[in-house]
Amino acid sequence: MNKAHIALLTSVVIWASTFAATKLGLVEIAPITLAFLRFLIASFILVIAVWLTKQSKQLKNAFKQDTPFFLLLGLTGIALMFILENFAIKFTSTSEAAIIMNSDPILIAILAYFFIGEKFNKYKVLGILLGFVGVLIVIFNKTDFASLIKTQSFLGNMLALASSFAWAIYTIMIKKRVDKYGPTIVTTIASIFGAIFLLIAMFLFEGLPNFGSYTMNSWLLVLYLGVIVSGLSFFLWNYALKHFEASKVGMYWFLVPVIAVIIGISLFKEELTAQMIIGTLLIFTGIYLTEKKATGANSI
């Protein structure tokens, strides 16, 4: 297994833990404030990484050359996505949020086809379809759609889907800029602008937080989300994206709900049903088919 695969899988495992950590953090911290704190810390860590790797000059040049692009990147891939995600986790369960947000590989593949010219082959199409069916089976493992829309978690589910779309846009947008600037530069600038947008949103909608009221556990969760999740995993994700097609990287995101369910069972005693097992098997099959070399296969 090469470095890019290890980076991608590590990023997925870290992201799978995010849902539980965020749910616990939201007990004391408001959703937008929690997102701001994690990216304030992440930006600080990433700037240090840029300095240590002697990329400060490249960072300044990227700021000057592509400021509008990075502003949009910070708005969609950081601020908007994580505001939607945190509110989704607040209103629905961590398992539902993780699974619904996993619709983004479908969105990534479609956007990649239309905007950056990535091609479909029969294996990729079949893999995406099987993976999506697996996600649906897990989503509806206890209820049908008519019942689902009547539950209190429906709003959270819709916000999770919207967050997934924001992430798909982010993934497509950074593809060529990662090739140009490198993953560390792109991640750092996106995080800085995202933190700025989150700060503005926090003051507008939640006001000045009472930091003194947070317990040590809440601060530890903020540090985990900021340093490990928002810092390390974003770098690993962008590093993998530099070496793989956007749609192929997106398919690995199907692993997030699987790992998130395992975490949920361990921490929250959630139930593992037969439908979840079947859905998981379909998800892994979809990933395998997407990774399969399509020698001689027709592209669409």
LINSUL-V893076 format. One line per field, one symbol per residue. ss: DSSP state (2 for helix, 1 for strand, 0 for the rest). phi: phi as a letter, one per 40 degrees, with the letter a starting at -180 (. if undefined). burial: 1 if it has 9 or more other C-alpha atoms within 8 Angstrom, else 0. A space follows every 10 residues. Layout:
ss = ???
phi = ???
burial = ???
//
This chain:
ss = 0022222222 2222222222 2222200000 2222222222 2222222222 2200022222 2222202222 2222222222 2222222222 2002222222 2222222222 2222200000 0222222222 2222222220 0000222200 0002222222 2222222222 2222222222 2022222222 2222222222 2222200000 2220022222 2222222222 2222222222 2220022222 2002222222 2222222200 0002222222 2222222222 2000000000
phi = .ccccccccc dccccccccc ccdccccbbc dccccccccc cccccccccc cccfbdcccc ccdccbddcc cccccccbcc dccccccccc cbcccccccc cccccccccc ccccbbgccc bccccccccc cccdccccdb cbaccccccc cccccccccc cccccccccd ccccdccccc bgcccccccc cccccccccc ccccbbgccc cccccccccc cccccccccc cccccccccc ccbbcdcccc cccccdcccc cccccccbfc cbcccccccc cccccccccc cccccgcccb
burial = 0001111111 1111111111 1111110010 1111111111 1110111011 1000100110 0110001001 1011111111 1111111111 1111111111 1111111110 1110000101 1111111111 1111111111 1000000100 0011111111 1111111111 1111101100 1111111111 1111101110 1110010000 0001000110 1111111111 1111111111 1100111111 1111111111 1011100000 0000111111 1111111111 0000000000
//
